Amino acid sequence: MVCEKLIMKDLSLFFSDLDREPCKSLFSGSDYVWDPLKNLDSLLKSILQNKTGVSLDGCLDKNEKGLFVQKWMKLDQAVYLKELEIFIGAGTRLEPSAIIKGPAVIGENCDIRQGAYVRGNVFADEGCVIGHSTEVKNSILMAHCEAGHFNYIGDSIVGRHVNMGAGSRLANLQFRSADEKEKGFIHPIQIPLEKEDLKTGMEKLGSILGDHAELGCNAVLCPGTLIGKRGWVYPNLMVPKGYYPPDSVLTPKDRKPRIIER
């Protein structure tokens, strides 16, 4: 059991470049791979303290809740909306009807496409795609992550060069009984291990996707799914919560997931 818990603390099973920014700051002091999500709000506010940029008045509809993109644009310089706690890097392309709420840090050369909903507490590194009808909340997207079409990313960490196929979703809330709903109670998510479950201390936890993972179209990952580097999930697959090691390939067989070591 001790070894299983140690695996959950080995961030290198999921991510590279942990000694470089922004990974170094985001994961500083983390015991488990999901820990940055617990205080992402304060992490983002710390990052925003060092940001500067123009305001782009007239191009963005701003109010106390966030901003609404009104026109097609490619930013030739960084935008920093201090009152909304939103930073968007130079070279990023914004399409009409995208909504962004703070705190949010969006890196350089990203695509925020039509109908995208950045719902707050979001860090997106350079070259990320948040596409049409894609919603992201309380999540970290590392460099060159692509969620281009009809995706949901909630309370999740998505590694470098991950591609999420159209309609793939990272669920973050477990089923609740009628009584639990009435009382507003949510069981903290636990990760199933061989002998017992590992408590995360989080009522909502989506997925951890390691660098270069691939999700097929319409794949659905249950709350508390951890997939190591270079993992593949085939289209239309429902993946139960738990840990899947690097280089796993999850495919349907008799309607149940299985793992093939590549």
C-alpha positions in Angstrom: 0.0 0.0 0.0 2.9 2.4 0.8 4.2 1.9 -2.7 0.9 2.7 -4.3 0.7 5.9 -2.3 4.2 6.8 -3.4 3.2 6.3 -7.0 0.6 9.0 -6.6 3.3 11.4 -5.4 5.6 10.7 -8.4 4.8 13.7 -10.6 7.3 12.5 -13.2 4.8 9.7 -14.2 2.6 12.5 -15.6 4.7 15.5 -16.4 8.1 16.5 -17.8 9.9 19.9 -17.3 8.9 20.0 -13.6 12.0 22.0 -12.8 11.0 24.7 -15.3 8.3 27.4 -15.1 5.3 27.3 -15.0 5.4 23.8 -13.6 7.9 24.6 -10.9 5.6 27.3 -9.4 2.4 25.4 -9.9 3.6 22.2 -8.3 5.7 23.7 -5.6 4.9 22.1 -2.2 2.6 19.5 -3.8 2.4 16.1 -2.1 0.0 14.6 -4.7 -0.4 15.3 -8.4 -3.8 17.0 -7.9 -2.7 19.3 -5.1 -2.3 22.5 -7.2 -6.1 22.4 -7.9 -6.8 22.9 -4.2 -5.4 26.4 -4.1 -5.4 27.4 -7.8 -7.1 30.6 -7.0 -4.3 31.9 -4.9 -1.6 30.6 -7.3 -3.2 32.5 -10.2 -3.4 35.7 -8.1 0.2 35.4 -7.3 1.1 35.0 -10.9 -1.0 37.9 -11.9 0.9 40.3 -9.6 3.8 40.3 -12.0 1.7 40.8 -15.2 1.3 43.9 -17.3 -0.5 44.6 -20.6 -3.0 46.9 -22.4 -6.7 47.0 -21.8 -8.2 46.7 -25.3 -11.1 49.0 -24.6 -13.9 48.8 -27.2 -13.0 45.2 -28.3 -14.1 43.4 -25.2 -17.4 43.8 -23.4 -16.4 43.9 -19.7 -18.5 43.9 -16.6 -18.0 42.7 -13.0 -18.5 39.1 -14.0 -15.9 38.8 -16.8 -15.5 39.7 -20.4 -17.3 38.8 -23.6 -15.3 38.9 -26.8 -17.1 41.0 -29.4 -14.9 40.7 -32.5 -12.3 38.6 -34.2 -8.8 39.6 -33.1 -5.2 38.4 -32.7 -3.5 40.2 -29.9 -0.3 42.0 -31.0 0.5 42.6 -27.3 -0.5 41.2 -24.0 -3.8 42.2 -22.4 -4.1 42.6 -18.6 -7.5 43.4 -17.1 -6.5 43.9 -13.5 -10.0 44.6 -12.2 -11.2 41.2 -13.6 -8.0 39.3 -12.8 -7.5 38.3 -16.4 -4.3 38.1 -18.4 -4.0 37.1 -22.0 -0.7 36.7 -23.8 0.5 38.2 -27.1 -0.3 36.3 -30.2 -3.4 34.7 -28.8 -6.4 34.7 -31.1 -9.9 35.5 -29.7 -13.1 34.7 -31.5 -16.5 36.4 -31.0 -18.8 35.1 -28.2 -16.0 33.6 -26.1 -16.5 34.3 -22.4 -13.6 34.6 -19.9 -14.0 34.9 -16.2 -11.1 35.6 -13.8 -8.9 34.7 -12.3 -7.5 33.4 -15.5 -4.0 33.4 -17.0 -3.9 32.6 -20.7 -0.5 32.3 -22.4 0.9 33.4 -25.7 -0.3 32.1 -29.1 -3.4 30.4 -27.8 -6.8 30.0 -29.6 -9.9 30.9 -27.6 -12.6 30.0 -30.2 -16.2 30.9 -30.7 -18.5 29.8 -27.8 -15.6 28.9 -25.5 -16.3 29.4 -21.8 -13.4 30.0 -19.5 -15.2 29.8 -16.2 -12.6 31.1 -13.7 -9.6 29.6 -11.9 -7.9 28.7 -15.2 -4.3 28.6 -16.2 -3.6 27.9 -19.9 0.1 27.9 -21.0 1.3 28.9 -24.4 -0.2 27.4 -27.6 -3.3 26.0 -26.0 -6.6 25.6 -27.8 -9.9 26.2 -26.0 -12.4 25.5 -28.7 -16.0 25.8 -29.8 -18.5 25.0 -27.0 -15.6 24.0 -24.7 -15.9 24.8 -21.0 -13.0 25.0 -18.6 -13.1 25.7 -14.8 -10.6 25.4 -12.0 -8.1 23.6 -14.2 -4.5 23.8 -15.5 -3.8 23.3 -19.2 -0.1 22.9 -20.0 1.6 24.1 -23.2 0.1 23.1 -26.5 -2.9 21.3 -25.0 -5.8 21.1 -27.4 -9.5 20.9 -26.5 -11.0 22.0 -29.7 -14.6 20.9 -29.9 -17.4 20.4 -27.4 -15.1 19.5 -24.4 -15.6 19.8 -20.7 -12.6 20.2 -18.4 -13.5 20.6 -14.7 -11.1 20.5 -11.8 -8.4 18.8 -13.9 -4.8 19.1 -15.0 -4.0 18.5 -18.6 -0.4 17.9 -19.7 1.7 19.2 -22.5 0.7 18.3 -26.1 -2.5 16.5 -25.0 -5.2 16.2 -27.6 -8.8 15.9 -26.5 -11.0 14.5 -29.3 -14.3 16.2 -30.1 -16.9 15.6 -27.3 -14.4 14.1 -24.8 -15.2 15.2 -21.2 -13.4 15.2 -17.9 -16.3 14.7 -15.3 -15.6 16.1 -11.9 -18.7 15.3 -9.7 -19.7 11.9 -8.5 -23.3 10.6 -8.3 -25.2 11.6 -5.1 -28.2 10.3 -3.5 -31.4 12.3 -3.2 -30.8 12.9 0.5 -27.2 14.1 -0.2 -28.5 16.5 -2.8 -31.2 17.9 -0.5 -28.6 18.4 2.2 -25.9 19.8 -0.2 -23.5 17.1 0.8 -20.7 15.9 -1.6 -18.5 12.9 -0.7 -14.8 13.8 -1.2 -13.4 11.8 -4.1 -11.2 8.8 -3.4 -8.8 7.1 -5.8 -9.2 3.3 -5.8 -6.0 1.4 -5.1 -5.3 -2.3 -4.6 -6.1 -2.6 -0.9 -8.0 0.6 -0.1 -9.0 4.0 -1.4 -6.7 7.0 -1.3 -8.5 10.1 0.0 -7.9 13.3 -2.1 -9.7 15.7 0.2 -11.5 17.2 -2.8 -15.3 17.2 -3.3 -14.7 17.8 -7.0 -11.8 16.3 -9.0 -11.8 15.6 -12.7 -8.8 14.0 -14.4 -5.0 14.2 -14.5 -3.8 13.7 -18.0 -0.1 13.2 -18.5 2.0 14.8 -21.3 1.2 13.6 -24.8 -2.0 11.7 -23.7 -4.7 11.2 -26.4 -8.4 11.1 -25.8 -10.6 9.8 -28.7 -13.9 11.5 -29.6 -16.7 11.2 -27.1 -14.5 9.5 -24.4 -15.8 10.2 -20.9 -13.4 10.1 -17.9 -15.0 9.6 -14.5 -14.1 11.8 -11.6 -10.7 10.8 -10.2 -9.2 9.4 -13.3 -5.4 9.6 -13.5 -3.7 8.7 -16.8 0.1 8.7 -17.1 2.3 10.2 -19.8 1.5 9.1 -23.4 -1.7 7.3 -22.4 -4.3 6.6 -25.1 -8.1 6.4 -24.6 -10.1 5.1 -27.5 -13.2 6.9 -28.8 -16.6 6.4 -27.1 -14.9 4.8 -24.0 -16.0 5.4 -20.4 -13.0 5.2 -18.2 -13.6 4.4 -14.5 -11.7 6.4 -11.9 -8.3 5.1 -10.9 -4.6 5.2 -11.9 -3.5 4.1 -15.4 0.3 4.0 -15.8 2.3 5.7 -18.6 2.0 4.2 -22.1 -1.3 2.6 -21.3 -3.8 2.1 -24.2 -7.4 1.9 -23.0 -9.7 0.1 -25.5 -13.2 -1.4 -25.3 -13.5 -5.1 -25.0 -16.8 -6.8 -24.1 -17.9 -3.2 -23.1 -15.2 -3.1 -20.4 -12.0 -1.1 -20.4 -8.7 -3.0 -20.6 -5.1 -1.8 -20.6 -2.6 -2.8 -23.3 1.1 -2.0 -22.6 2.6 -0.5 -25.8 
